[in-house]
Amino acid sequence: VNGVRGRSPLAVRVRALVDRARRDYDGHPQASPVLVELAARLDEPLRVAIAGRVKSGKSTLVNALVGEPLAATEVGECTRVVTWYRSGHRYRAFVQRAGSGLEPATLRRLRGAVDIEPGDWTPGELERIVIDWPAAVLGSMTLIDTPGLGSLSAPVGARAEEFLSQVHGSSPADAVVYLARHLHGADVRVLEAFRDDDAGRPSPINAVAVVARADEIGAARPTAMDAAARVAARYRQDPQIRRLCQTAVPVAGMLAFGSSQLTESDFRAVGRLAEAGQPVTDELLLSTDRFAMDDEVAGLEAVERRRLLDLLGLFGVRIACGLLRDGVVRTGPGLAVALRARSGIDELRALLATQFAARSDLLKARVALATLNRLVHEVPLARGASFESELERVEADSHELTELRLLVAVRTGRVGLGDEEIAEVERLVERSGAPITERLGLAADVGDDELRRVVTSSVERWRRRAEHPLAPRDTVDAASVVLRTYEGILLELEPAPVG
Amino acid sequence: VSDREIAVRLAEHGIKAATAYGRPDLADRIRSSIDRILDPTVRVLVVGEFKQGKSSLVNAIVGRPVCPVDDDVATAVPTAVRFAEQPVAMAVVRDDDDLRRQPIEVTALPAWVTEAGVEVANHEVELVEVGVASDVLRDGLVLVDLPGVGGLGSLPGAVTMASLPYARAVVFVSDAAQELTAPELDFVRGLTRQCPLVALVDSKIDIHPAWRQVIAADASDIAGLAQGPFAVSSELASKAAESDDDVLAAESGVVPVVEWLRGEVLAGAARRDASLMAEVVGAVAAQLAGPLEAERSALADPGAAAALAAQLEVAQAEALRLRTAAGRWQQALTDAFADLSGDLDHDLRYRVRDVVNAADETFDGIDPAKTWDTYEPQLRRDVAGLVADHYRILDERITAATETVAAVFTEDAESVQATVREAAGGDRSHDLPGRSPDSERTLTGGKRAGLGTQALTLLRSSYGGAIMLSFLGATIGFPVVAPAALGVGLMLGAHGLRQESSRQLLQRRAQAKATVRSYVDEISFVVSKDSRDRIRFSQRHLRDFFAARASELYQSALASLQAVQEATGSASVDRETRQADVAAELDRIAWLARAAADIRAALEERAGS
């Protein structure tokens, strides 16, 4: 109801455009396969790439999001081939070599993670691995784990960059989650390079940044996540990052995943640790070396402690101990929930749901339009003029796309609006997948009349802004877009008031 | 007894001898070198990517929290930590074009050196110096905590590279969360090309269970390139310092780093400085011996004294010419530096033109509005590379020029000396180690390259002291145009492009090219000014250095002539007494020369082992 839209008018128009292109280009050796794939893509879940520099915790985050140990996460560099995790009824795997289709492969478990049996291919020639997996989260988005940027292995690094910058072809991902331990120069450059044409580039629309391995900030002290939250808050204010990403959130991927794997015996182990008293645990938790030492300490064998360390990390064990000692949690499931809550994964999930999943039509439409645009230019049709103008029309008069352009313009500081107005525009457009009350910055339980009153007064306010005779052109344009958005919301409110 | 103390004692003997024989100029030469021995500043740069624990490492090494450490905020201003009995802090602040030193509260450091502080206070801080009473620093070690570099391709990275000739060693810090990344390893490779002493520290081993695997991987990555890796936990070190816990201190792994700094870095520097001192004393001994030898010849054969005096007059004239603008080395210096400035100017222009041309070409075929964002990071990388390359060439050329001038000077100086020696009549009974006739060692007491090395070492230490400060800051504070601002104009109207006229496209191209040009010009203006400053400083320094050496030679020739003239005027009874005195004095000088030579040999042997 409230704000969650059905198939949007834009999606319908884009669908029609793609269908028309398929007819027009029917049988064309170059264009036809692209369009078949594009049409299929519109029906698929949103494709979300998990990107970042080497060892930034991409695979761990995939596992945390899915809640199962899928991607290998070891000390060395793990992900060397782009790996797609798709929703499927059965467990299946495929590989794809450059320039050819998917070939079936055999799944196996390797040290807990999912892997494929070696086949008659070399890892170097694989373009991607596709894993079909029945997991709820994959129903709303396909996750794409990418090799790390800045890898010491030149081919791996090159593959990652190639995937992300996509010099040719359409952007394989609709949205990107960019992981960085610290978003500094190099990461910003990588983000800048991640783009093809209009649709694939990271923008306040399709990219979110994650302050990854957040638990390691500040010597993994119990306050690490608070520090990480401050780091993320600063990134959200950084103009360079604002024009590339919608927002930034801290996530401790290892803790998020580890908490989902916590067993009853792990819980009891933490309990014994907590009982040993703070002086003992403090001493023991000074370093991972101490915690993993061979001797039995606090009634815990080395093997039990090492499992806890592998599962939760030093930060996780430290706060788990504290939670039990202070009596904040008393049960295994309770501990798991408390740890997950601290990991920040819930916030990221919510963000992906409202910002990506709920807007998947829009995000996919952008990619589709960009692909069609490129196609029209690379493979012109004899009677292409009418198709081209239809394409332009869709791009020009889809209000959703206009809104996104406004958002980018606002984020890059190219529109003369006040700070409060900018915040208003951001909330309105960025959160287009969220309930109307949230988009307006109102409490969720606000009454319909009040809602209408607020929207009506906003319409008035922005109309005055748009019609102000002395306002500069860019402000007038921006105000007109906002005005139309509010008018749209008003329309939505009129016929069927929310119950 | 340390190498520095031995060198100081030798120097004191040298000064005493020079003063006794009436050569204050030679005593001064030794004194100026003593200053270096007594103030043995050894700069070590601590570098690495952002938030790897560089400041924490500096704190762990000096054993107290000096550099501000924050979970979030990074160091933004280079911080030099040196020894001082009382805590003291000094900020080097830019005032228009001048640098001003200003005392600051030690407790206010975070406001001066961190990202957040710099933003809030809006200071134009170039560098902050902190003095603390840490034993590790007592012997002259200065740790320079640099802001994080975003790889070789970043401007701070280029700046680090450019300051390498003025640093004794570099510590590269990377946390044990993961193996070195490709950009990090590239950076380490770049460091080792210009600084022979580079060590890798893998930090934060307290929170990374798999640090041993990371260390093993890094060890093979840097094998043959850098020393280490040292596994360090600064966190454990600071806890150990708080609670005086020796076990914990050992676990922190900081001790081996301190030992490396003490051994390889400090002791190595002391050895080099002591060796240089011994070389100077040897040269002084040779200068002192000259007049005595001439006198000895005159006393031994009064009949030949007139001819001897005539020859010494020739030598004196030659030495005089060496001292004036007519000296060949003067011309060599002028020529070398004229070439060098021309070439470097050209080098910079050429590199700038390349970047600008490449930009022009890039934009000719395409619409800048669409490609600017991908192009711009490339532009910044190109410019950073340009800066780093230019400074590397600058250093190489100054080194080469110094050696050229030293070779010319040494040749002429030897000819003066040969004239004196010929006059003295080939008596080898009092041969000094500094002047064996095979001319492997020259009058000035060093190997052929010796004078050049001396000049260069002095140049670098004085330049480093005076200018590295302003340089480091000036370049980090480059007028870097905010990247977002660069392309803004171009993005306007990036939509609905197809409807636009080609005139607008042309306009955008012109605008893009102009943007690139003004950005590159701005950077190259700063670099070329700094580059010219360095060249001018080096030239002046070298001129002073060789002029002083020429003056010493002239004084020696003059003293020889006077000694001969006095000898011819004395009675025969006095002559015999005087002969014995001269022989004894020559013995004393020979002892000094031999002591200097022995010390050098011992130091060199130790350096080699």
Interface residues (C-beta under 8 A of the other chain):
Chain A: R53 V54 K55 V75 G76 E77 G150 S151 L152 A154 G157 S165 R181 H182 H184 G185 A186 R189 E192 A193 R195 D197 R201 R213 E216 I217 G218 A219 A220 T223 A224 A227 R230 V231 R234 P239 Q240 R243 L286 S287 T288 D289 R290 A292 L309 D310 G313 L314 F315 E392 A396 R405 T412 G413 R414
Chain B: E49 F50 K51 D71 D72 A74 G148 G150 G151 S154 A177 Q178 E179 L180 T181 A182 P183 L185 K204 I205 D206 I207 H208 P209 A210 W211 Q213 V214 A217 D221 S233 E235 L236 K239 L248 E251 K370 D373 T374 E376 P377 P483 A484 V488 M491 L492 H495 G496 R498
